Amino acid sequence: MDTQKTDLLSLLPDELEKFIISLGEPKYRSKQLFSQMHKGVSPDDMTNIGKATKEKLSKSAYYSLPVIRRKLVSAIDGTVKYLFELSDFNSVESVVMKYKHGNTICVSSQVGCRMGCAFCASTIGGKVRDLTPSEILGQVLVAQKDTGERISNIVMMGIGEPLDNYDNVIRFLRLVGAEDGMNIGYRHISLSTCGLVDKIARLAKEDMPITLSISLHASDDETRSAIMPINKKWSVDALLSACREYYAATGRRISFEYTLIAGKNDSQASAERLAKKLNSALRPSRSDSFPIHVNLIPVNPVEETGFTSSGKQAVTKFAKTLEDNGIRATVRRTLGADINASCGQLRREEEKKK
């Protein structure tokens, strides 16, 4: 990464056009560059632009993609986990999951994370830096090229808090949805946040019909603050109020993620409190039609946390309690169990080696 040069892959179509014209090149050249770069092709390797143009670009700009440092493929379901090395030798993870409706990639938005959620491997060691738009996009491009299969869905649930890297994430979303690029529709993109209320309000005004996922994990402030420090700044009530406003502004369904931790938040009483809180905060009157969906996630064991997953019976009982109270609940299917496909663990292994 050369901060003195222009990051070509982070430029939106109109910005790339202006940059190309500033180099004395014809306007149409920008479309040639944009479409090829968004297929993972470096300008140096393009056959439709001349040597003189390539020299101009090399002097004033750069094009860089993450490098695959490690790759694990699940023998169970074909899930592919990547450890990508960036140009400054930091690393992040991505996971490609295969479904009947298409291939989904889970991407990282930061090197490390500063949110401090107690059950998460990504936050151990804190945040190193934000990823640039091109570094987020690069994960998708390299994974698609490596698997040889089109990626049609994106979830921003990897290492980092997406809304803590707001401007770069928004730019990435505009890039990945560009017609001449990957052209992945916003409705095929999910963004997960631990609850940055001020950024949720900003996101509601972006005119991006993505699916917002809220990492809730508890329904009361005492429990949530103990495992999620962000709750000390924005309470459960403040977060759910922001969700209600987001739905009113966008009409887009919000998914609530709830990681089940044995002995912490997985009791029937916890389920009843969660149902009561969601219904009262999001459906205060009988006429309210706020669609509530809770995605239950048995916690992934991480050596440093000491947390253990709830048993199958406890998970089933928790889901039934929510359903009995009018809240749709599903248990997330575990993919890539034999390769530790949850984000943060592979990077953590590499950091320990260093």
Disulfide bonds with the S-S distance in Angstrom:
none
